[in-house]
Amino acid sequence: MVNALNYKPNDRTKAKLTINDFQKGGSGGGPSECSGKYYDNSIPVVALSTRWYSKGRRCFENINIYANNGMSTQAMVVDECDTSRGCKNNIVDASEAVWKNLGISKKDPQWGLMDIFWSD
């Protein structure tokens, strides 16, 4: 029997995909932890929860994101979703480009919060 909480198909990690505005003045707050820069929402970038961000060891790495609609995309890690500042420990916080690449439109009820799997 498989423990559903620890089940990782093909070494994929279960997470919640949220939306973040990585532009200057956006909901992401300050510049990215990895580069000290802001990113346009047309670029597929993410912030990972503190434990997955791993003190910056994943900076500039591409991760694979798998949606429940069968679509997948890659995004570059540019920031930390800091759990000491209220971010939950299971978050992949993504730019609009990631959501669009996964085929999720702003009209979709999943827009902004969706269960996903991700991998390195």
N, C-alpha and C positions, 0 to 999 in steps of 0.2 A: 504494500500500500504506500502511496506517495503522500508525504506531508505537503499539503497545498501551500502552506506558508513558506516552505523552503524550496518549492519546485521551481526550477530554472530550466525551461526548455532550451537546449543547446547553449547553456551557460548564459542565458539572458536573465537580467535582473528585473523584477517587477517594480514599477514606480508609478507615480502620478505625474502626468504632464500638465504643467501650468503655463501661463503666458506671461511674458515679461517684455517690457519696452526697454531695449538696451541703448536707445538714443539719449543724447544729452537732454535733460529735463523730463525724461520718461519715468515710468514707474519703477525702473530698476535702481533709481537713486544715483549713486556716484558712478564713476568709470569702472570698467572691469578690473577685477583683482589681478588677472593675468598680464594685461598689457597697459593698464592705466588709461585705456582709450574707450570711447563710446562706439557702438556699432549700429548701422542702419538696420531697420527691421526687415529689409529685403535679404539680409545675409543670415543663413541658417547657423545660429549660435545658441549656446545653452549655458546656464549656470547649474551646477550640481550641488545637492545637499552636502554639508560639511564633510561627512564621512566618505562620500564618493569623490569629492573634490580632492581629498587626500593631501591637504597642505600644498596644493598647487601642482602636484605631480601629474595631473591630467591636463594641465594648461596646454592649449593649442592642439590637443589630440582630437581626432574625429571619433565620435561614438555613433553607433547604429541605433536607430529608434524604430520600434515596431508597433504600429497601431493595431487596434482590434478590428479594423476594416480590411486588413491584409496588406496595407501599404507600409512602406518603410522609407527611411531617409537617413542621411548622415548630417551631423552637425558638429561644429567645433566648440570645445569647452573653452570659455573665456572668463568665467566668473564662478564665485561660490554663492550658493544660497545658504546663508549663515544661520545655522540652527540656534545659535545663541541670540539671534535677533528675530526669532519667531518662525523661521522656515522649518517645516517638518523634515524628518530625516529620510524621506522617501521621494524627494522632489527632483524632477528634471524640469527646470524653468526655461522655457524656449521662446525664441523670437517668433513673430508672425510667419516668417519664411518657413520655419519648421512645420508649423500647423498647415500651411498651404501645401507644402511638399507631401504631407500625409493625406491630402485630399479632404481636409476639414475646413469648411467655410465658416465665416462669422455667424451665419444663420443656423448652423448645426448646433443642436442642444449640448453637444460635447465640447464646444468651443470654450477654452479657458481652463477646463479640468477634465482629464481623460486618463483612464488606466492604460498603461503601455508596458512594454518590456524594452530594455536597452542592453547593449553590449559594447565592449571595446572594439 
